[in-house]
Every structure is written in C-alpha cells, then in structure tokens.
C-alpha cells in the first residue's frame, strides 16, 4: 500500500465567517493554484503541531527515584481537613460514630448495591468506604493521627490521617514519612500529566494532598524501611 501525501493550507488569522467567504470566493480555483505546504509526518506519525525537542533523550524520573507516588486523596476533604484542630476532632469523631454504627447494622451484607439505600448519608460515602464497611472494618478515634498537611499551595491544614477515612492513604505515604507520618523528608511535588493548569512544582517537608498542586506526584529524597531506617531514594 502506498503512503499518503499530506498537503496543508491554512487561512491564517481569520474568523470562521472570513474562512467561509474565502472558500466561496475561491471555489473555482484549481488545487494547483493554492500554495499548499507539504507535510512529512515524524517518526511517531504526528503531522499536526510538530515540535523539535529532545524529550526522548531525557531520563525517566521513575528511573531516578526508587519510590514515587501520588499524594493523599481523601474524597471527603470537608470531613478530614480543617484549620481548627478542635473542630476537626468533632467532625471526625462524629464521622467515625456514624460509620461504625453502619458497620454493625449492615454486617451481614456482601455487595454494595444491597447497602446503598440503607446507609446513613449524614456522612460522605465513597465506593472505597463502602467496601471497607462490607469488610466489617471498624475505626477507633486516635488524636495522634492529627497531622499538619499541605492542602493547597501556601495552605496548611490539620489532617486526620486514618486509612479508612481517606480513600488514598497508602503504604507509600508511610514509606515517605514512616509509621506516624512524622519523620523528616524532602519532597518534590509536581503536577500530574492529566492536569489542566500549567506545570507546577513545590518543595515540601510534610505530607500533602492530591490537589496541593493539581494531580500531585511526589518525588521524595528519602524513604523509610519498617524499622524506621532512612534510605536514600535516589
């Protein structure tokens, strides 16, 4: 099969109406009279907005850092973040009470559709939290789990760091800041590939939220093993 030939012509800097008028005015014009530009696709078959760059020669950050991960994602920020520590205690103790009551009440159910109409919606449910309920996972309030966290750029809040109450609080976060999330580290936070805003990057020394910078990706200088030993992450 022969390769196609791409000829491109653009009526630059004109409105839709002006482009339509151009087409009407030139409808009898032969193709030979139009100053087409011959476009040769690059090796990745891109023919629109081709760029001259050296991205493929750059080192993948995942080859530089042993541990990389997304930031914490709660899916219920209004419940587990607050400027005021006492207010956060009130909110989380109430949340835990409601959640535990539903765990007891619905302990015999096995599937999410079976419990959807039976839950107490005074708290915020997500699919992950419903799964934890179906596993009969209960929660005890622990004041020691209140930590400082970077919620948005230049906005630091108190955060209740309970795995059950946050949909994405993983072992990777504990590897960055150890078991109580309070060991020192230096982290480069950069916006993720799906972000709609311009690329952003911040340096931090404490845990951060997924939207601290949009779709936040964490690149820590250190990581910790199960005994609390600090290991170079580069």
Order of alpha helices (4+ residues) and beta strands (2+ residues): beta-alpha-beta-alpha-beta-alpha-beta-alpha-alpha-alpha-beta-beta-alpha-beta-beta-beta-beta-beta
